[in-house]
Amino acid sequence: MYKGNDSIAISINDESKQVAINSSVQSVIEMYAEVRGVDIQGIAIALNGEVLPRVRWQTVSCLADDKLEIFSVVAGG
């Protein structure tokens, strides 16, 4: 995802990825979704085991060794 000296390692769905230091969760997810062909409108994110509300994606920065889990959101009744 990112190649440079100013990067950190994080995990996305148990895959190790390099991202730029101070990358927001939003920017990381957008890059990941583009590569994977995922619609970000239909996903939820857990950061280190806790659901991260969509309104916080832009303001939360990824830190070294963070674990992001991407889940498909399914409407139910």
N, C-alpha and C positions, 0 to 999 in steps of 0.2 A: 504494500500500500504506500509506503513512504521509504525513501532511501536517503539518508543523510546523517551527518554526525550529531545533529541536534534532535535525536529521536529517542523514544522510549519503547519498551516492549509491553504490550498488553495482550490479553487473550479475548478473542471473539468466538463464541461458540466452540471453545476448546482448541482454537487454532491460534498460534502465536503470530502476532502482527507487529510491525514497527509503525509507529505514528509520530508525527511531529510533537515536540514538547509543547504543552499548553493547548493541544487540540481539544475542542469541545466535543462532547459526546455526539452532538448534532452533526458536526463536520465528519467525524469518524463514521457514523452510521450512514451518512449520505454517500461517502466514498465506497463503503462496503456494499451498500444497496445497488449502486451503479454497476459495480463489478459483477455482482451476483444476480442482477436483474430483479431485485426485490422492491416492491412498492412500500415505502416507509409509512404510508398512511394506514397500512394494515398490520403494523407490528407494535410490540411492547418491548421495553428494555429493562433488564435487571442488571444493576451495577453492583458487583460484589455481593450477590445474593439478595439484594433488595430492589423492588420495582422502583424505577426512576420515572416520575411523572413527566409526560411529554413537555410540559411547560418549563421544565428544568434542563432539558437536553442542551439548550444553547448556552446556559450559564455554568454548567458543570464541566470542568476540565478533566481529561483523563490523566491519571497518574501511573507511574511505572508499576507494573504487575497487576493493574486493574483487570477484572474479569467482567466482560460484557456478555450477556446472554440475550439473544434476539428470539422473540417468540411471535408467532402469528396470532393475531387477535381473531377470535371466532365469536360471533354474536350468537346468543342462545336465548332460550326462553324457559 
